[in-house]
C-alpha cells in the first residue's frame, strides 16, 4: 500500500471527537503489475458499466462536484442569517442582499451573493444525529450507518451506473474527504481515486506515472504477457479480469490526454487567481477540469468547520472568504463554459451548529443536526430561490422540512438515476438507492 496516502490526514482537521477524519479511499496495490494506482486499477465493474443499459429514468448525463465542509458549518453564519434575532443567536455577522430577490446571506459571502441567481438554498434540512462520523455517513449516502452493512456513497453509485469515460477514474476526491464517501457494499472497485492537493507547488497526482524501474517497454511486455495468459485461459474469469484491469490502467498511465486533465498548471494564472491560491480554491478549479474531461463525480473538501471555539474569528478570517472565492468562481466558470446545466454543484457538511452561541472563553457554536443549510446549483436545478425556512431563532424547520433521504432522492433524480432503483448486497438483501426519500420538486 502506498505510504503517500497516509499523508492525506494533513489536509483534514481533527474534530472535537478526537478522531481525525478517516481516509476512506481504501487504497489498493497491484504489485504484480508494477503499478501503484489505487483501486481504479480494479474497476472491473465500472469498466463494464458503459456497456450495460442505463437504469430507469437515466436520460441525462450529469456530473457532480460535491463541496464538502468537514466539521459542520454554521447555517446562521453562512446561508441562513437571522438579522432580527437576539445577539446571542445572530452573532456578529450581518446579512446582505443577493442577486436573487428576497434572498439574504452572510455579509462575508459577497461574491456568492452576486451568483445567487444560479443556486438555490435548502434552509430546512434536518436530521437527528450530532456525531461527526455518523452524520457524515448519513449525508453522503442517504442512510444512517448500521454495524452490519456499509452503504455506498453517491459518487460510488454514479461510478457504477455510468462507468469510465475517457480513460479517467469516474470518482475522484481532492483534499481527503469524510465518512460515507466509500463504495460500501458495492465493493472496492467503486472507491474514489484520491488526487491529493492541487495547491501543492510541485503538484503531481499520486501514482499516475510509471513507478521507478518500470519503463514503457517493460510495461508493454507485461501487457503482452497478460494477453498470452488470457489466450491460454480464455475461460478463466480471474485471468480475463486481470487483463481488463491492466488495460484500463495502461490507458491511464500512457495516455497524454487522460493525464492532461490533472495538469492544473496549464490554467492561466488569472484563472488560478480567480479561484484562490489555496487548497480549496485550486480544488474547485481542478474539479472543473476533471468534470470537463470526463470524470463523473468529484469531491472537494474544506475542513475546519468544527468551530466550538473561535467561531467568528475562524469564519471571518479564512473559512468564509475561501468558500466565497472558490465556490463563486466555480459556479460562474461552469456557467460561462456552458457546463452548469450538466454539472450539479452541492455544498454541504454533516450538520449545522447551535443557533445560540456557547459560553466558552472564545465563543463558538456546537453541533446542531436539527437545522442546516444545503446549497445546490446546476445539474438542471432552478437557481435564485430559497426552499424551506427555519424558525426565527434557526432552531429547526418552520415549514417545508427536508430530510436527508429527500436530498438523496433529489441528487439521483438530477443525475437521471431512478431513486427507487434497488441494489442487492452480497447476502441478497435489496437496498433502495434513496431510502423512501422524495424528490425536492421545487428545484426542477
DOKE-745243 format. One record per residue: residue in one letter; x, y, z of N, C-alpha, C in turn. Coordinates in steps of 0.02 Angstrom, whole numbers, padded with zeros to 5 digits, always signed. Atoms other than C-alpha are relative to their C-alpha. Layout:
N
aXYZXYZXYZ;...
// end
This chain:
444
x+00042-00059+00000+00000+00000+00000+00044+00062+00000;x-00042-00059+00006+00069+00171-00046-00002+00041+00063;x-00005-00039-00062+00132+00270+00102-00024+00072-00009;x+00021-00069+00012+00086+00435+00018-00070+00013+00026;x+00069-00011-00020-00096+00408+00064-00007+00010+00074;x+00003-00013-00072-00053+00412+00248+00005+00075+00014;x-00009-00072-00009-00014+00596+00223-00064+00040-00008;x+00061-00038+00015-00191+00642+00172-00031+00030+00062;x+00027-00027-00061-00236+00669+00353+00022+00071+00015;x-00024-00068-00011-00133+00828+00349-00047+00052-00029;x+00047-00047+00030-00269+00907+00242-00064+00005+00040;x+00064+00004-00035-00407+00863+00364+00008+00022+00072;x-00004-00025-00068-00445+00942+00530-00028-00052+00048;x+00025+00046-00051-00469+00843+00688-00064+00029+00030;x+00063-00023-00028-00645+00852+00755+00003-00002+00075;x+00003+00000-00073-00698+00876+00934-00004-00070+00028;x+00003+00069-00023-00722+00688+00943+00070-00028+00014;x-00067+00024-00010-00533+00674+00945+00021-00051-00052;x-00015+00048+00052-00534+00570+00786+00012+00037-00065;x-00012-00031+00065-00451+00629+00626-00043-00034-00052;x+00045+00028+00050-00568+00605+00480+00036-00053-00040;x-00032+00057+00031-00532+00437+00406+00008+00009-00075;x-00010+00003+00072-00457+00417+00236-00035-00062-00024;x+00042+00057+00019-00592+00309+00160+00015-00026-00070;x-00013+00020+00068-00508+00281-00005+00019-00074-00005;x-00015+00072-00002-00454+00105+00048+00044-00019-00059;x-00045+00006+00056-00305+00109-00067+00020-00072-00012;x-00024+00066+00019-00262-00050-00160+00067+00005-00034;x-00064+00002+00034-00095-00101-00232+00000-00058-00048;x-00002+00053+00050-00065-00202-00388+00073-00014-00015;x-00071+00011+00006+00113-00255-00360+00019-00045-00058;x-00015+00045+00055+00104-00393-00489+00011+00038-00065;x-00005-00039+00061+00084-00261-00623+00057+00051+00003;x-00052-00050-00007+00221-00149-00553-00028+00069+00001;x+00033-00065-00001+00095-00007-00538-00025+00015+00070;x+00025-00018-00066+00042+00090-00384-00065+00037-00001;x+00065-00033+00003-00127+00153-00441-00046-00025+00055;x+00048+00020-00050-00270+00149-00318-00048-00051-00030;x+00044+00053+00022-00417+00032-00337-00033+00015-00067;x+00022-00012+00069-00454+00116-00502+00025-00055-00046;x-00028+00053+00040-00344-00022-00571-00046-00061-00001;x+00044+00059-00005-00476-00147-00516-00072+00017-00017;x+00068-00022+00015-00625-00060-00593-00034-00045-00051;x+00031+00047+00047-00694-00215-00674-00073+00019-00013;x+00071-00014+00008-00874-00172-00641-00011+00067-00034;x+00008-00066+00031-00854+00011-00686+00020-00002-00073;x-00021+00005+00069-00763-00036-00844-00055-00030-00043;x+00053+00032+00037-00911-00141-00895-00063+00042-00002;x+00063-00036-00008-01043-00014-00842-00024+00035-00064;x+00026-00034+00059-01048+00086-01006-00035-00046-00048;x+00032+00047+00046-01100-00073-01097-00067-00024+00026;x+00063+00022-00029-01247-00100-00980-00055+00050-00017;x+00055-00048+00010-01418-00024-01012-00007+00046+00059;x+00008-00047-00055-01449+00132-00911-00063-00016+00040;x+00057+00014-00043-01568+00124-00764-00060+00042-00021;x+00062-00036+00013-01747+00182-00772+00008+00074+00017;x-00003-00072-00012-01753+00371-00788+00067+00030-00018;x-00067-00026+00014-01571+00387-00844+00001+00033-00069;x+00005-00035+00064-01598+00517-00980+00051+00056-00006;x-00047-00056+00001-01467+00648-00933+00068-00024+00025;x-00068+00016-00021-01279+00634-00919+00027+00058+00040;x-00018-00055-00045-01244+00746-00769+00056-00023+00046;x-00054+00012-00047-01083+00754-00668-00014+00037+00065;x+00010-00032-00065-01069+00808-00486+00066+00026+00027;x-00055-00027-00041-00950+00921-00391-00028+00012+00069;x+00022-00007-00070-00977+00900-00204+00052+00040+00038;x-00043-00042-00042-00904+01039-00097-00016-00018+00072;x+00013+00030-00065-00888+00952+00070+00032+00042+00055;x-00023-00043-00055-00874+01062+00226+00008-00042+00063;x-00011+00046-00055-00797+00944+00353-00001+00034+00068;x+00006-00027-00067-00844+00978+00533-00069+00027+00015;x+00068-00025-00010-01017+01051+00506-00002+00076+00003;x+00002-00073+00000-01039+01234+00453-00062+00028+00033;x+00057-00035-00031-01150+01354+00548-00046+00026-00055;x+00048-00025+00049-01308+01387+00449-00014+00074+00011;x+00014-00070-00016-01337+01553+00540+00054+00045-00028;x-00057-00042+00021-01164+01617+00491+00018-00010-00073;x-00013+00009+00071-01175+01564+00309-00061+00018-00042;x+00055-00008+00047-01337+01542+00212-00069+00009+00033;x+00064-00010-00034-01473+01566+00344+00007+00051+00057;x-00010-00050-00052-01434+01728+00437-00067+00020+00032;x+00059-00022-00037-01556+01791+00569+00013+00071+00027;x-00017-00068-00022-01527+01980+00575-00047+00030+00052;x+00047-00026-00049-01682+02009+00682+00003-00037+00067;x-00004+00040-00061-01636+01880+00814+00045+00035+00051;x-00044-00028-00051-01551+01924+00980+00073-00013-00017;x-00071+00004+00014-01362+01947+00976+00028-00070+00014;x-00027+00066-00017-01333+01779+01060-00020-00053-00052;x+00018+00044+00056-01416+01700+00907+00033+00024-00065;x-00023-00024+00066-01371+01810+00759+00076+00008-00003;x-00072-00009+00000-01190+01836+00813+00020+00068-00026;x-00027-00065+00019-01079+01974+00748-00002+00014-00075;x+00001-00010+00072-01108+01950+00562-00067+00028-00023;x+00060-00027+00029-01233+02048+00460-00023-00041-00060;x+00027+00034+00058-01340+01993+00312-00002+00049-00059;x+00000-00042+00059-01329+02059+00134-00049-00026-00052;x+00042+00019+00055-01444+02060-00015+00040-00038-00053;x-00032+00038+00053-01406+01946-00162-00032+00016-00067;x+00028-00010+00067-01441+01941-00348-00069-00032-00006;x+00066+00032-00001-01593+01833-00307-00046+00041+00044;x+00045-00041-00039-01739+01940-00249-00023-00035+00064;x+00022+00026-00064-01778+01915-00065+00048-00046+00036;x-00048+00045-00031-01629+01804-00031+00057+00041+00032;x-00056-00031-00036-01504+01863+00101+00046-00054+00026;x-00049+00047-00027-01344+01777+00152+00051+00040+00041;x-00048-00033-00044-01197+01816+00267+00040+00054-00037;x-00036-00057+00030-01107+01980+00234+00070-00018-00024;x-00068+00020+00020-00941+01888+00214-00001-00047-00060;x+00005+00040+00062-01004+01799+00056-00023+00044-00058;x+00023-00046+00052-01017+01946-00066+00005-00027-00071;x-00008+00027+00067-00952+01852-00218-00055-00051-00014;x+00055+00048+00009-01079+01713-00192-00067+00037-00006;x+00061-00039+00006-01214+01845-00169-00011+00022-00073;x+00005-00022+00069-01176+01903-00347-00018-00058-00047;x+00016+00059+00041-01204+01724-00412-00064-00034+00023;x+00057+00033-00033-01362+01689-00311-00056-00019-00048;x+00052+00019+00048-01473+01682-00465+00013-00069-00029;x-00018+00065+00029-01383+01521-00511-00004-00057+00051;x+00004+00054-00049-01403+01424-00348-00062+00008+00044;x+00056+00000-00048-01540+01377-00225+00025-00021+00068;x-00018+00018-00069-01528+01366-00036-00056-00041+00030;x+00048+00042-00036-01615+01225+00055+00012+00014+00075;x-00012-00023-00069-01636+01300+00229-00032-00044+00053;x+00038+00038-00050-01747+01172+00312+00022-00074+00003;x-00026+00068-00005-01635+01018+00304+00011-00016+00073;x-00003+00018-00071-01639+00924+00467+00009-00075+00007;x-00004+00071-00019-01586+00758+00543+00017-00003+00074;x-00005+00005-00072-01559+00691+00717+00065-00025+00028;x-00063+00030-00024-01378+00635+00730+00055+00052+00004;x-00051-00051-00010-01248+00752+00805+00071-00027+00006;x-00067+00029-00002-01098+00633+00796+00031+00007-00070;x-00031-00015+00064-00974+00680+00660-00003-00059-00049;x-00007+00055+00047-00942+00510+00583-00067-00027-00024;x+00066+00025+00019-01122+00450+00586-00036+00050-00046;x+00034-00051+00040-01188+00614+00517+00032+00006-00069;x-00033-00002+00065-01056+00616+00380-00023-00057-00045;x+00023+00058+00037-01105+00441+00327-00072+00012-00025;x+00071-00013+00017-01289+00492+00328-00005+00049-00059;x+00005-00051+00052-01262+00646+00221+00029-00022-00067;x-00033+00022+00062-01151+00557+00094-00031-00062-00032;x+00031+00061+00026-01259+00403+00071-00076+00002-00001;x+00072+00000-00009-01437+00446+00123-00023-00052+00050;x+00016+00051-00050-01428+00309+00255+00040+00011+00063;x-00036+00002-00063-01385+00311+00439+00042-00064+00001;x-00041+00060-00001-01241+00189+00468-00028-00053+00047;x+00018+00056-00042-01277+00017+00539+00060-00047+00004;x-00060+00041-00008-01150-00109+00604+00007-00055-00052;x-00002+00060+00043-01196-00246+00481+00007+00015-00075;x-00001-00016+00071-01191-00151+00316+00027+00070-00011;x-00027-00065+00018-01092-00009+00238-00032+00022-00066;x+00036-00022+00059-01195+00091+00115+00046+00038-00048;x-00042-00035+00048-01122+00163-00046-00014+00074-00003;x+00007-00072+00008-01092+00348-00071-00032+00016-00068;x+00028-00022+00064-01174+00449-00209+00052-00007-00056;x-00052+00006+00050-01007+00452-00300+00011-00071-00024;x-00009+00071+00018-00990+00263-00295-00058-00024-00044;x+00058+00020+00040-01166+00240-00362+00005+00028-00071;x-00007-00030+00066-01134+00361-00504+00055-00035-00040;x-00053+00037+00034-00971+00270-00544-00026-00066-00026;x+00028+00064+00021-01065+00106-00552-00049+00008-00058;x+00051-00010+00051-01207+00175-00657+00028+00024-00067;x-00024-00032+00062-01103+00273-00783+00069-00026-00022;x-00064+00031+00019-00929+00193-00777+00053+00049-00022;x-00059-00038+00021-00765+00252-00851-00014+00039-00064;x+00006-00042+00059-00757+00393-00977+00069+00030-00015;x-00064-00028+00020-00602+00447-01074+00060-00025+00041;x-00054+00033-00038-00491+00326-00975+00014+00032+00067;x-00009-00034-00064-00516+00431-00817-00041-00035+00054;x+00040+00029-00055-00574+00369-00646-00067+00035+00003;x+00066-00033-00003-00761+00402-00631-00012+00038+00063;x+00014-00029-00066-00750+00454-00448+00067+00021+00031;x-00063-00028-00023-00613+00569-00381-00012+00042+00063;x+00003-00046-00057-00582+00653-00213+00063+00043+00001;x-00055-00047-00009-00473+00805-00181+00000+00023+00072;x-00009-00025-00069-00405+00854-00010-00034-00045+00052;x+00027+00046-00050-00468+00699+00078-00075-00009-00007;x+00072+00011+00003-00650+00679+00124-00028-00012+00069;x+00032+00014-00064-00761+00611+00261-00030-00070-00001;x+00032+00066-00004-00854+00458+00319-00057-00005-00049;x+00055+00012+00046-00977+00381+00199+00016+00014-00073;x-00017-00015+00070-00881+00427+00041+00028-00060-00038;x-00027+00059+00033-00828+00250+00001-00054-00036-00040;x+00045+00037+00043-00910+00119-00108-00046-00047+00039;x+00044+00042-00040-00987+00021+00037-00005-00070-00026;x+00009+00070+00020-01062-00146-00009+00008-00011-00075;x-00012+00009+00071-01033-00112-00195+00068-00029-00014;x-00067+00028+00009-00852-00165-00170+00051+00053-00019;x-00054-00048+00009-00683-00080-00186+00008+00027-00070;x-00007-00023+00069-00697-00063-00374-00028+00070-00010;x+00032-00065+00009-00802+00094-00349+00021+00051+00052;x-00028-00049-00046-00699+00180-00215+00030+00058-00039;x-00028-00058+00036-00637+00355-00259+00075-00004-00009;x-00071-00009+00014-00468+00393-00334+00021+00066+00034;x-00021-00059-00037-00376+00515-00220+00052+00038-00041;x-00045-00040+00042-00297+00654-00323+00039+00051+00041;x-00044-00040-00041-00216+00742-00174-00019+00074+00004;x+00008-00072-00011-00192+00930-00152+00026+00039-00059;x-00024-00034+00060-00185+01027-00316+00031+00068+00013;x-00032-00063-00016-00121+01181-00224+00074-00008+00016;x-00071+00012-00012+00048+01099-00192+00041+00031-00056;x-00042-00033+00050+00187+01193-00279+00025-00047-00054;x-00023+00050+00048+00251+01035-00362-00052-00055-00007;x+00056+00047+00000+00082+00953-00381+00010-00055-00051;x-00002+00059+00043+00084+00779-00452-00049-00050+00028;x+00050+00048-00023-00059+00656-00443+00034-00063+00024;x-00030+00061-00024-00010+00508-00335-00010-00059-00047;x+00003+00063+00037+00032+00352-00437-00026+00005-00071;x+00026-00007+00068-00017+00423-00605+00053-00014-00053;x-00053+00016+00047+00151+00386-00683+00028-00070+00013;x-00031+00065-00009+00257+00232-00704+00046+00002+00061;x-00044+00001-00058+00349+00179-00545+00073-00006-00021;x-00071+00004+00014+00538+00185-00534+00018-00071-00023;x-00022+00064+00024+00618+00047-00634-00045-00033-00051;x+00046+00028+00049+00468+00016-00747-00003+00047-00059;x+00001-00041+00060+00494+00083-00922-00062-00015-00042;x+00058+00011+00044+00363+00099-01058+00008-00068-00035;x-00011+00064+00033+00444-00050-01147-00016-00059+00047;x+00014+00053-00049+00435-00154-00988-00075-00007+00012;x+00072+00001-00009+00254-00106-00965-00034-00035-00059;x+00029+00033+00059+00216-00159-01143+00011-00075+00002;x-00013+00072-00004+00299-00328-01112-00048-00033+00049;x+00047+00028-00049+00189-00355-00958-00070-00004-00030;x+00066+00002+00031+00036-00311-01059-00005-00058-00049;x-00001+00056+00047+00087-00436-01193-00004-00066+00036;x+00001+00061-00039+00116-00567-01060-00071-00016+00024;x+00069+00012-00021-00059-00544-00992-00044-00021-00058;x+00037+00021+00059-00126-00559-01168+00012-00073-00015;x-00016+00071+00010-00036-00726-01184-00037-00043+00050;x+00034+00039-00051-00106-00786-01019-00075-00005-00014;x+00071+00000+00016-00280-00736-01074-00015-00049-00057;x+00009+00047+00055-00257-00834-01235+00002-00072+00024;x-00007+00068-00026-00205-00987-01135-00059-00020+00045;x+00053+00015-00048-00351-00972-01015-00060+00045-00011;x+00055-00046+00017-00494-00884-01101-00062-00011+00042;x+00058+00014-00041-00621-00968-00990+00012+00013+00073;x-00017-00015-00070-00533-00914-00831-00018+00072+00015;x+00024-00068-00013-00627-00763-00764+00053+00043+00035;x-00050-00038-00037-00485-00712-00647+00053+00028-00048;x-00050-00023+00047-00360-00702-00790-00028+00054-00045;x+00030-00050+00044-00480-00608-00903-00012+00066+00038;x+00011-00061-00039-00521-00486-00762+00065+00038+00009;x-00064-00033-00008-00337-00452-00731+00020+00036-00063;x-00015-00032+00063-00316-00415-00915-00039+00064-00008;x+00042-00060+00003-00461-00292-00907+00028+00055+00045;x-00027-00049-00047-00388-00206-00753+00062+00032-00030;x-00064-00025+00024-00218-00191-00833-00011+00047-00060;x+00011-00041+00059-00285-00122-00997-00024+00070+00018;x+00023-00066-00021-00377+00019-00909+00055+00039+00035;x-00057-00033-00032-00226+00057-00800+00050+00022-00052;x-00048-00015+00053-00115+00052-00954-00021+00063-00037;x+00024-00058+00036-00225+00178-01044+00007+00064+00040;x-00005-00060-00042-00223+00297-00896+00072+00025+00004;x-00068-00022-00012-00036+00299-00865+00038+00014-00064;x-00035-00012+00063+00011+00304-01050-00037+00050-00044;x+00039-00046+00041-00123+00423-01116+00015+00073+00020;x-00014-00070-00014-00065+00603-01128-00064+00040+00011;x+00063-00036-00006-00245+00662-01148-00031-00011+00069;x+00028+00015-00066-00300+00573-00988+00038+00038+00055;x-00040-00032-00052-00157+00641-00885-00005+00076-00003;x+00005-00072+00007-00181+00816-00954-00056+00029+00043;x+00055-00024-00042-00343+00830-00855+00024+00022+00069;x-00026-00015-00066-00240+00835-00695+00053+00055+00000;x-00054-00050+00005-00115+00965-00757-00027+00070+00011;x+00030-00064-00017-00184+01115-00666+00046+00059-00018;x-00047-00053+00018-00027+01213-00708-00012+00027-00070;x+00016-00025+00066-00095+01231-00885-00051+00057+00002;x+00048-00055-00006-00227+01351-00821+00036+00067+00003;x-00030-00067-00004-00188+01536-00846+00003+00024+00073;x-00007-00025-00068-00127+01623-00689-00061+00040+00021;x+00059-00041-00017-00277+01740-00697-00058-00045+00023;x+00054+00046-00020-00397+01591-00685+00016-00031+00068;x-00019+00029-00065-00299+01512-00542-00009+00052+00056;x+00010-00053-00050-00301+01679-00451-00074+00011+00014;x+00072-00010-00008-00488+01695-00481-00029-00049+00050;x+00025+00052-00046-00521+01532-00388+00030+00006+00070;x-00033-00006-00065-00399+01575-00248+00059-00048+00005;x-00060+00041-00005-00222+01513-00219+00003-00034+00068;x+00004+00039-00062-00269+01395-00079-00027-00069-00018;x+00021+00068+00018-00311+01209-00070-00072-00004-00025;x+00070+00005+00021-00500+01233-00082-00011+00033-00068;x+00009-00035+00064-00493+01360-00223+00028-00039-00058;x-00031+00040+00053-00373+01256-00326-00035-00067-00008;x+00040+00061+00005-00477+01103-00284-00062+00010-00043;x+00058-00016+00041-00629+01187-00360+00019+00005-00074;x-00023-00006+00070-00530+01229-00517+00016-00069-00028;x-00016+00068+00023-00464+01051-00529-00064-00039-00013;x+00064+00035+00010-00642+00985-00508-00031+00019-00066;x+00027-00022+00065-00698+01091-00656+00038-00033-00058;x-00041+00032+00052-00553+01023-00761-00018-00074-00007;x+00013+00072+00002-00592+00843-00714-00069-00015-00029;x+00068+00010+00027-00778+00856-00749-00001+00014-00075;x-00003-00016+00072-00741+00938-00917+00034-00056-00039;x-00037+00053+00034-00626+00791-00958-00034-00068+00003;x+00037+00063-00001-00750+00653-00913-00008-00033+00067;x+00010+00029-00067-00741+00620-00725-00073+00012+00019;x+00071-00004-00016-00916+00586-00659-00016+00036+00065;x+00015-00026-00067-00905+00638-00476+00066+00021+00032;x-00060-00026-00033-00776+00748-00389-00021+00031+00067;x+00011-00030-00066-00773+00790-00203+00059+00045+00018;x-00051-00047-00023-00677+00943-00142-00015+00016+00073;x+00011-00008-00072-00655+00954+00046+00032+00062+00028;x-00029-00052-00042-00631+01103+00158-00017-00016+00073;x+00011+00015-00070-00609+01056+00340+00002+00064+00042;x-00007-00057-00045-00606+01168+00493-00064+00029+00026;x+00064-00030-00019-00792+01196+00521-00025-00022+00068;x+00021+00023-00066-00799+01113+00692+00017+00054+00052;x-00019-00062-00034-00800+01284+00774-00033+00007+00069;x+00025-00007-00069-00840+01253+00958+00030+00063+00033;x-00033-00060-00025-00718+01395+00993+00021+00043-00059;x-00025-00047+00051-00665+01549+00895-00041-00004-00065;x+00042+00008+00059-00812+01528+00778+00005+00060-00047;x+00004-00059+00043-00819+01706+00715+00068+00020-00028;x-00067-00013+00026-00631+01730+00701+00018-00047-00056;x-00017+00050+00051-00612+01568+00603-00039+00012-00064;x+00041-00011+00059-00756+01605+00486+00019+00063-00037;x-00017-00064+00033-00713+01786+00453+00070+00000-00028;x-00070-00002+00020-00526+01754+00440+00017-00043-00060;x-00020+00044+00055-00518+01608+00320-00057-00040-00031;x+00049+00047+00027-00667+01492+00302-00049+00033-00049;x+00048-00032+00044-00795+01612+00229+00032+00032-00061;x-00031-00027+00060-00677+01708+00114+00022-00054-00049;x-00023+00053+00044-00610+01543+00047-00057-00030-00040;x+00055+00029+00038-00778+01468+00002-00033+00053-00044;x+00030-00053+00040-00841+01636-00060+00036+00007-00067;x-00039-00007+00061-00700+01649-00185-00002-00063-00043;x-00004+00062+00039-00683+01467-00237-00066-00023-00028;x+00066+00024+00022-00867+01421-00246-00031+00047-00051;x+00029-00047+00048-00921+01580-00334+00036-00004-00068;x-00038+00006+00063-00781+01561-00463-00021-00064-00036;x+00020+00063+00031-00832+01380-00493-00067+00007-00034;x+00066-00006+00029-01015+01421-00522+00001+00045-00062;x-00004-00046+00056-00975+01570-00634+00037-00030-00059;x-00040+00031+00053-00844+01473-00732-00039-00055-00036;x+00041+00052+00031-00957+01323-00760-00054+00030-00044;x+00052-00033+00039-01094+01440-00819+00027+00030-00064;x-00030-00032+00058-00979+01535-00936+00019-00051-00053;x-00022+00052+00047-00916+01374-01014-00056-00045-00024;x+00057+00039+00021-01091+01305-01039-00004-00068+00032;x-00002+00064-00035-01062+01166-00913-00045-00004+00060;x+00038+00000-00063-01175+01217-00770-00062-00044-00004;x+00061+00040+00006-01331+01132-00837+00014-00075+00005;x-00017+00071-00003-01238+00965-00844+00047-00015+00058;x-00041+00011-00059-01142+00986-00681-00039+00022+00062;x+00035-00015-00062-01230+00976-00513+00052+00017+00053;x-00045-00021-00054-01137+01075-00379-00039-00002+00065;x+00033+00007-00065-01182+01031-00200+00048+00023+00055;x-00039-00024-00058-01117+01125-00046-00035-00024+00063;x+00031+00023-00062-01147+01041+00122+00054-00028+00047;x-00041+00035-00050-01072+00971+00282-00044-00050+00035;x+00038+00053-00032-01131+00844+00408-00059+00025+00042;x+00056-00029-00037-01244+00959+00511+00012+00075+00008;x-00008-00071-00015-01273+01139+00565+00033+00009+00068;x-00028-00013-00066-01217+01222+00725-00050+00038+00043;x+00049-00028-00046-01309+01283+00878-00014+00073-00016;x+00017-00071+00010-01403+01445+00846+00024+00043+00058;x-00022-00039-00057-01361+01502+01022+00075-00009+00009;x-00073+00001-00008-01178+01547+01042+00017-00026+00069;x-00018+00028-00064-01094+01447+01179+00039+00050+00043;x-00032-00045-00048-01010+01523+01331+00072-00018+00013;x-00071+00014-00006-00833+01462+01300+00039+00065+00007;x-00042-00060-00007-00690+01582+01338+00008+00034-00068;x-00001-00025+00068-00675+01601+01149-00062-00027-00034;x+00066+00028+00018-00858+01582+01098-00003-00032-00068;x+00012+00036+00063-00914+01462+00963-00071-00027-00002;x+00065+00033+00007-01060+01356+00909+00012-00076+00000;x-00008+00072-00007-01086+01172+00946-00041-00038-00053;x+00035+00041+00049-01161+01027+00846-00076+00013+00003;x+00072-00012+00002-01340+01054+00788-00030-00033-00063;x+00028+00033+00059-01416+00924+00670-00073+00018-00014;x+00071-00017+00008-01592+00995+00694-00014+00049-00056;x+00008-00048+00055-01563+01128+00562+00067+00010-00035;x-00061-00012+00039-01437+01154+00423-00020+00024-00069;x+00012-00024+00069-01420+01231+00250+00041-00042-00048;x-00033+00033+00056-01376+01142+00088-00011+00044-00061;x+00005-00042+00060-01340+01237-00073+00009-00045-00061;x-00005+00037+00063-01369+01165-00247-00001+00049-00058;x-00002-00040+00061-01326+01239-00416+00009-00046-00059;x-00012+00036+00061-01335+01175-00593-00034-00068-00002;x+00028+00067+00007-01374+00999-00649-00074-00001-00016;x+00071-00004+00016-01544+01054-00712-00043+00027+00055;x+00040-00029-00054-01597+01130-00546-00012+00074-00011;x+00015-00071+00005-01676+01301-00532+00042+00039+00049;x-00038-00044-00043-01574+01443-00459-00041+00057+00027;x+00031-00061-00023-01616+01601-00365-00057-00007+00048;x+00056+00010-00045-01731+01529-00234+00023-00030+00066;x-00009+00031-00065-01741+01476-00053-00057-00050+00009;x+00050+00052-00013-01830+01313-00013-00001-00014+00074;x+00006+00012-00071-01894+01296+00164+00025+00057+00043;x-00021-00051-00048-01872+01406+00317+00014-00033+00067;x-00006+00017-00071-01807+01386+00493-00039+00052+00040;x+00037-00048-00042-01895+01471+00638+00042+00062+00013;x-00032-00065-00009-01849+01645+00698+00068-00004+00035;x-00064+00009-00033-01705+01576+00802+00043-00053-00033;x-00038+00050+00038-01644+01449+00672+00008-00066+00037;x-00005+00061-00041-01679+01306+00792-00021-00062-00039;x+00026+00057+00038-01772+01195+00668-00045+00024-00056;x+00043-00020+00056-01883+01194+00513-00064+00032+00023;x+00064-00032-00012-02028+01314+00517-00052-00026-00049;x+00042+00031+00050-02101+01244+00357+00043-00039-00049;x-00032+00041+00052-02057+01125+00216+00062-00037+00025;x-00058+00038-00024-01945+01007+00317+00028-00045-00055;x-00035+00040+00050-01816+00920+00207+00042-00052+00037;x-00037+00054-00032-01747+00751+00259+00060-00019-00042;x-00060+00022+00036-01578+00678+00212-00019-00047-00058;x+00023+00046+00052-01670+00543+00114-00027+00038-00060;x+00024-00042+00055-01751+00682+00011+00058+00028-00040;x-00059-00023+00035-01580+00751-00030+00027-00055-00046;x-00025+00056+00040-01526+00579-00090-00044-00010-00062;x+00045+00009+00057-01680+00560-00200+00009+00056-00051;x-00008-00058+00044-01652+00735-00271+00064-00005-00040;x-00064+00007+00035-01470+00704-00313-00005-00053-00055;x+00007+00053+00050-01510+00540-00401-00046+00022-00057;x+00046-00025+00051-01655+00621-00493+00036+00047-00048;x-00038-00047+00042-01541+00761-00556+00049-00037-00046;x-00048+00038+00039-01419+00629-00618-00034-00046-00050;x+00035+00045+00045-01554+00535-00713+00002-00071+00023;x+00000+00067-00030-01542+00386-00595-00063-00008+00041;x+00063+00012-00035-01703+00312-00530+00013-00007+00075;x-00011+00005-00072-01705+00346-00341-00028-00064+00031;x+00030+00061-00027-01811+00190-00317+00035-00064-00022;x-00037+00058+00022-01687+00076-00401+00030-00036+00060;x-00026+00040-00055-01628-00066-00290+00064-00037-00021;x-00059+00042+00008-01457-00147-00273-00006-00058+00049;x-00002+00057-00045-01429-00317-00195+00068-00004+00034;x-00063+00009-00037-01298-00339-00059+00025-00071-00013;x-00029+00067+00009-01184-00492-00055-00044-00054+00031;x+00044+00049-00032-01312-00576+00057-00069-00004-00033;x+00063+00001+00036-01453-00542-00066-00052+00048+00027;x+00047-00050-00027-01533-00401+00033-00010+00056-00049;x+00011-00057+00045-01616-00270-00078+00005+00066+00038;x-00009-00067-00030-01566-00090-00039-00018+00052-00052;x+00021-00053+00045-01654+00056-00121+00050+00057+00002;x-00049-00054+00002-01541+00199-00178-00021+00057+00047;x+00026-00052-00044-01649+00331-00093-00050-00033+00048;x+00038+00035-00051-01722+00264+00069-00067+00034+00014;x+00067-00030-00006-01903+00317+00044+00000+00076-00007;x-00004-00073+00008-01844+00493+00003-00044+00025-00057;x+00041-00032+00051-01949+00614-00101+00041+00055-00034;x-00035-00051+00038-01877+00723-00239-00025+00069+00020;x+00018-00069-00017-01874+00908-00193-00021+00035-00065;x+00026-00021+00065-01986+00963-00335+00009+00074-00013;x-00010-00072+00010-01959+01150-00307+00064+00014-00040;x-00063-00011+00034-01786+01127-00382-00003-00013-00075;x+00003+00020+00070-01848+01066-00551-00060+00031-00036;
// end
